[in-house]
Amino acid sequence: MNDKNQACNASRRNAIKKTVALATTAICAPFVITPSRGIAKERGQPRIVIRTPGGKGHLAYTEILFKPFTQKTGIEMIGVSSKVEPTAEIKTMVDRKEYAWNMAILSHRAIHFLDQTYLEPHNLEKDPVVSKIMPQFMTPYSIGIDVFSTVLAYRTDAFKGRPTPKTWKDFWDVKNFPGRRGLRKIPFDTIEEALLADGTLPSEVYPCDLNRAFRSLDRIKQHVSVWWQNAPEAEYLLKSGEVDLTPCFTISALSAIHAGKPVAFSWDQHIYGYDNWTILKGTPNADACREFIKFASDPERQARLAPYVAPTQPDALKYIDPKHIELLSIYPDNFKKGLPSNPLYWMNHQDAAIERFNQWMLS
C-alpha cells in the first residue's frame, strides 16, 4: 500500500471514530456497579435506572417516555447507555444483588441468554394495554418496544440510470451491481445474508448451514471495501458516500435519508429482531418498573417514537403520520418480506459462530 492510500485510510478511520464518538459521548457513561443509583429515593418516590443501547433511540426514549413518566408519576427515570448486549453485566448485578440498573432495554437474543434466572417476570399479560402488543414480541420476562431490521441500503447517486440492488443475491452480484461494498464485521445477520444470497429459502435459513454460509462469504470477501460494527459507523459510511451499498439497520438508513443524503433501501429479505423492556431479577422498585412498562406500552406514546423506533402495538399505526408508516418494519407490506432472527439458534451457536467468523476474517 502506498503512502497516499495509507493516509486516506487513516483519515477515514479517524473520521469514523469522531462520528461514533459524537453519537455516543453525550449519553454514554462508564459501567460501574453503584447500587445506590438503582435504589435511591427522592421526595418519597422510587428512582428507576434503565439501561439503553444509546444513540438516537436513547434520546427518543428520554424525551418521549422517561421525562413524561417522571412528570406524571414523580418517579425519576434515569437512562444509562452501555455496550451492546450487556448480559455479563446483568448477571453480575443479579448474582451480587448490586444493581446499577433496575431495568434494561435488551434485544430478543439477550432475553434468551438471561431468561427467568436473571429477569423478573413482568406479570402484565392481562393488562388491558400491554396485552394488545403483538404476541411474537412478548415473553413472560420481556415486552417488546421496538422492531428493528437489517436492510440492504444503497446510494441512489451510485446507481443512477441503472438497476438498484434489492436482495442479498444482488449484493453478492458484483458484476451486475458494481460498487463499493460495506459489510458488518459480526456473524449476526451476516450469516443469514450469506445464506439468502446463496439461494437458501427463508424458511430453511435456520438452523444455519455454516459451511454453506462461509463458502458464500468467501465469494464476496474480496469485494468488501469497509467492514463496520455499529450503527453510527454504518450511518457515516452511507452519508459520506464511502460505500455504495451495505447492509445496515433501518435507523442508519433513515438518518442518512433525513439528513438529505441520496440514500434508499430495500425491504426485500430484511432480517428483523426486536428490543424489549426488561426488569432485572430481584431489583428494588420492580413494581415501579411495571408501571413504567404500562405507561410506555400505550399505542399513542409508541407512535411518537416513529420512524426511528418501529412500534410493537398494532394500534400505534393509527397515530403515525402516513408518510412515516411505510418506513416501519411492522408496516404489513414490509413485515411480510422479512425473516425473523432466531434467538434460540443464536443462543446455542453464538460462541462457535463468532469464533469461526473471527478466524475467517483473519484468513
N, C-alpha and C positions, 0 to 999 in steps of 0.2 A: 504494500500500500504506500503511495507517495505521500509527501508532506501535505499537499493540498487536500487530499482525501482525509488524512488524519485530522487536519484542522477542521474540516467540515463536520466530521463525525463527532469530534469533541464539542463543537458549537451546538450541534443538535442535542447531544446528551445534556449539556448544561441548560439549554432552553427547556427541555422536558422536565428536568429536575426543578427548575424555577416554577414552571406551571403547576406541577404536582404540589410543590411546597405552598404556593399561593392558594391552591384549592383546599389545603388541609390545615395549614398552620393556625389560622384564626380560630379553628374549632377543635383542634386535637389537643389532648392533654396526655402526658405520660401515664402509663398504667402503674398505679401504686395502690396497694391494698390499704385503705384507710377506712376502717369500719364505721367511724363516726359520721362519715358523709352519708351513708345509707340510712342511718337510724336517727339522725339529729331531728329535733323538732323546733319549730318556730311558731309562736303565737298559739301553742297548743295543738297545732296541726302536724301530721307526719310529713316528712320530706321524701320524695321519690327520686332516686338517681337512676337514670336509664342509659344504657349503652346504645349508641347508634353507629352505623357504618361510616358516618362522616359525609363530606361532600355536600352537594345541593340538597340531597334528601334530609340531612341534618338540619339545615337552615329552614327547609319547608316544615318539618315536624315541629321545630321550635316555635315558629311564628303562627302556625295554623292549629297546632294541637297543644303543645306544652304550655305556652303562655295563656291561652284561653282557658285551659283546665285549671290553672292556678287562680286566674281571676274569678272563675265560677265557684271553686271549692275552697280556696285558701290553702290547698295542698301544693307546696312548691315542687316543681318539676325541674330537674337539672339534667340536661343531655350531655353525655360524655362520649366522644367518638374513640374508636380503638381500631386495631388492625383487623383484617379480615378473619372471620370465623374464630372468635376468641374462646373456643371450647376449653382449652387448657386453663385459662384464667378463671373461667366459671367453675371448673372442677376444683381448683384450688380454694376459691372463696367458699364454696359449699362444704368442702371437706374440713376446712378450718373454722367455718362459721364466722368468717370475717368478710363482710360484704361491702365492697367498694360500690357495687351496683345492686339495686333491688330488682331491676328489670333489664332485659336486653332485647334488642331487635336482632333476630337471628334468621339465617336462611333455612330453607327446607332441609338442606343437608345436615346442618348443625343440630337441628331438632332430634334427628335420629341418633346422633352421637351422644346426646345428653339424656333425653327421654325422662322417665319418671325418677331416675336416680338423682338428677341434678336440677330438674324443673318442677315447679309447683303446679298441681292441677288447677286450671282456672275455674272449673265448675260453672261455666257460663253457657253451657249448651242450650239451656232453656230460656235464656234471657231473650226477650222479645226482639231486641235489635241484633245482638250477636248471632242468634240462631238463623238469621237470614243470609249470613255470609255463605258463599258457595262451599259446599261440604268438602270438596277436594282441597280446600285451603285451611282446614282445621284439623287439629288433633286434640286429645284431652289436655295437652300441655302447651298448645300454641294456637294462636289465632292470626290468620293471615291479614296483612295490611297492604302489601304491595306485590303485584305480579310483575316480574321483570323478565325481559327477553334478551337473548343474544341474537342479533340480526346481521345480515350482510349489508354493510354500508359502503357507499362509494361517492366519489367526487363527480358531480354531473359535468363539470368542465373537462374532465379527463375522458368522458365517454360521449362528448358532444358529436352528434352526427353518426353514431354507431350504436349497436345494441348494448343495453346495460345489463350487468350481471344480476341474476335473480336467485339462483340456487347455489348450493355448495359445489355442485358439479361445475357450474360456471366459474366459481372462484378458482377451482383447480385447473380450469381450461385456459392455460396461458397463451395459447395460440389465438383463440377467438376473442379472448378478453384480456389483451395485454395491459400491463400497468404495474406500478409499484405496489407490492402487497405487504400488509401487516398481518401478524398472527399472534394470538395470545400465548405467552410462554407459561402455560399451565395446562394440564390434561383435561380439566373440567370443560366441557363443551367442545374443546378442540378435538377430542377423540370422537365425539358424536359427529362433528362436522366432517371429519376424515372418512367415517363410515358412510355417511349420506352421500358424500362426493364420489365414493366408490360404487354407489348403486344399492347400498343396503336399504331395504324398505324401512320406513319409520317404525313400523310395528315389530321389526326384527333387530333394532339397534341394541336393545338390552336382552340378555347380558352382552356387553360389548366384546366383540372378537378383536382382542388387542393385536394379534398378529396381522389381521387384515387392516386394522387402523394404522399401524406403523408402516406397513407397506404403502398405504395411501399417503401417509405423511412423507415418506421418502421421496415421492414424486413431486411434492410441492416445496420441499425444504429449501432447495437452491434458489427458488424464485421469491422467497420471503425477504423483503428488504429490511423490515423492522420487526423485532419481537417485543411486544408490550405486555404489561402485567396488570395495570389498574385502569379504572375508568377515566381519571383525569388525563392519563398518558394517551389513551386512545382518542379522547376528545381533542387533545392538542394535535395529534397526527392528522386528524381529519381537517381541523381548522387551518393548519399551516399548509396543507396540501403535500405533506411529505409522503403520504401514501395515497394511492388512487382507489384502493378498495381494501376493506378489512372487516372481519367480524368485530362487533362491539356491542355494548349494552345500549338499549334504546335511549337511555338518558344521555349518553355521549353523543349519539347522532342528533338527537333533538336539540341539545345545547348548541351544537355546531350550526344547525339549521336556524335556530332562533337568533344566533349571532350574525345571520346574514350570509353564511358561507354556502357555496354551491355543493351541498351535500344532500343525498337522498338515501333511502334504504329499502330493502325488500322484506316483506313478511313471510315469504315462502321459506318453509323449513326452519322458522325461528325456533330456538330452544328456550323454553321458559321454566322459571322456578318462582319462588315467592319468599318474601320476608315476613317475619312473624313477631307479634308481641309475645314475650315470654316472661314468666316470673321465676326468679331463682328459688330453688328449694330451700325452705326454712327461713327465707328472708323476713326481716321485720317489715311491717306495713303491707303485708300481702293483700289485705282487704282494700287498702287504698289503691293498690296496683290494679285490682279488679275493677274498681270504679273508673280508673283512667281508661282501661280497655273498653269498657262500655261506652264511655264518652267518645273515644277515638273511632269506634266502630259505626258511629252514626253515618248514614249514607251521604248526607249533605256535607259533613266535615271531610269525609273521604274524597268527595268530589272536588273540594278546594285544593287538594294536593295534585290534581291533574294539571298538565300532562306528564310531569316528571315521575309521578307515582301512579301506577295503574291500580284502581281500587279492587277490592275483593267483594264488595257489596254490589250486586246487580242493580239495585235501585239507585246507586250513585250516578249511573249514566243519565238519569233524568235531570240531573242538576249540572251537568258538564256542558260547556259551550260546544255546540255541534262541530265546530272546526277542530276541536281537540279530540273528540270521541274516536275518530278513525286513526288516531295516533296511539291508541291504547292496546295493550296486549289482549285485554278481555273483550274488545270490540268483536262481535261474533265472526265477522269475515276474517279477522286476523287470528282469532283464537283457534279456529278450526284448522289453520295451516301449521300450527305449532306442534312441537314434540315436547312433552313434559319431561324434564330432567328427572331421572330416577334416583331418589336419595338412598334407597336401600342398596342399590347396586354400588353406589359410591361409598357407602358406609363399610361395605365388605371388601372393596377392592381399591380404596383410595391410596393406601400406602404403597402397594405394589405398582399401581399405575404411575404414581408420582416418581418412584424410584426408576422405573423403566423410562419414563419421559425424560427425566434429567440425564440419564445415561445416553439416550438417543440424541439429546441436544448436544452432548459433548462428542458424539461420534462423527 
